[in-house]
Amino acid sequence: MENLKTRKNKIEGNIGIAHTRWATHGEPAKHNAHPHISNQVVSVVHNGIIENYLELKDSQIKQGYKFTSDTDTEVIAHAIELAMQSNNTLLHSVQKAIKTFEGAYGLGIISPHYPNTIIAARKGSPLVIGVGKNGNYIASDQMALLPVTKKFIFLEEGDTAELNLEKITIYDINGIKVKRPIKTSKIKEGEVGLGNYIHFMQKEIFEQPQAIRDTLESRVTKESVLVSAFGHKARDVFKNIKRVQIVACGTSYNAGLVAKYWLEDIAKIPCNVEVASEYRYRHPLVLDATLFVTISQSGETADTLEALKIAKKLNKKIYTLCICNSAESTITRESDLTFLTHAGPEIGVASTKAFTTQLVALALLTCSIGVSKETISKKREKSIVEGLKLLPGLINECLLEEDQIKKIAIRFKDKNSALFIGRGTMHAIAKEGALKLKEISYIHAESYPAGELKHGPIALIDDNMPVIAVAPNDELLNKLKSNLEEVKSRGAQMIVFEDKDSKVKPMKAMEIISITSNLGRITAPIIFTIPLQLLSYHVALIKGTDIDKPRNLAKSVTVE
Ligand code: G6P
């Protein structure tokens, strides 16, 4: 709707700022929308949070400023305007004002007194400059600028920049002119378009075989994993570590949960996994010889970045590794070791190919740690590598089940809740399945380790609560089968995704979808993710939600 409004009111000009705001302060409403303007002299768009805004607001009110929004951003506009009143240039006013801000910001500022200039500034939030042939641009993320340029300058913490049509001048945190390199993005044109797909999420689900192939390329030989894929110091680092701490958010956190099983069971190294927003505030004990692993598609998630910074501050002797899909992101610059998932650009808010490539990266990490510490044999390493190479084919096989999954999706049309169950790594996959369903179809979905049902959630089961179970042919299969009986006898409608060899006993009101067979400990969680992604996608399609941009969510959450 807003789009239509801006289209109707055509604006003439060759300079402008705009921002899609993820509401942190104040409801999503016109008066809170960016840009915020002070006395018709300064206009500001802002990504981030100004934490001392109440303090600044009080003092600005005393100085006669009138506030028209509930946002924290408005104080930025007034602070710059105030500095301009003392005959400072726009650039100097920004440089002066930002010294008073606590918190995080990526800023774009214009003023009618400087009709050809945009000032940019960043601290804590990402900001990239696009160097174009016919103009220069700023954005929070290079993806947004790919339609206009492939050349980017990534601003450093505390930088300010002055941009006009001809020139880009950058200043560091001390206001000293600096040169920052121009980098050329390797992302190809077609990768950011929809092609023949209706939604990016759909496209990205179907891109998974290629994304995994790309992630494995040059990281494995015929029979072994190349530990150096994690950096030239990786082998020494992995030899010396005594534990792994994984920190991440959202889907990336779910990938970490799978890795915990692998790292402890296969590589024999203790592993903890925690959501970043908790870790950063709980004064954790950061022990020596920890490999601190962050997982992030964007590499810009504020909580994950902060958790990493805090861990490094608490113990300078830890080793840090990020598993990330964005080469130039802040997290890669903050980490000792980087492993890039080569998923390609992921545009749908609900993460799909980033997740399965993260799992591939974590499988390689498990193997690399095991090899470096000699906790896994050559034979095991070979079988893991061979299993990983089978993934693209197995996923393609799984995608063929789409029509069957489409039919099942209809059953969710009028449901308000769903329960996802699994055991072992499959609990993490059930959790990811539930997250996908709630994110894009707005159906309340929960996940439980199947063995925990009897301690509470079984009370919820009736014929209005579909239960989705993930049943690979592993050592917990018989336990899971007993759990299915328990659920069934409470009248649940069930959907079971099984390995062909699992042979789950058909029961009334139970739909069984056999996806493939002979999955191993590493391949199973990756493969069982696929039907759950397809299920959510088709439920959302039936419900008519905005699949690629679900309400209230953002692709990259750069505020805490
Ligand atoms: C947001 C996205 C999720 C994503 C999470 C973590 O909430 O909507 O899809 O999993 O952030 O993002 P990251 O980029 O750190 O993986």
Boltz pocket constraint, residues with backbone or C-beta under 6 A from the ligand:
constraints:
  - pocket:
      binder: B
      contacts: [[A, 249], [A, 250], [A, 251], [A, 252], [A, 295], [A, 296], [A, 297], [A, 298], [A, 299], [A, 300], [A, 301], [A, 304], [A, 349], [A, 350], [A, 351], [A, 553], [A, 554], [A, 555], [A, 556], [A, 557]]
      max_distance: 6.0
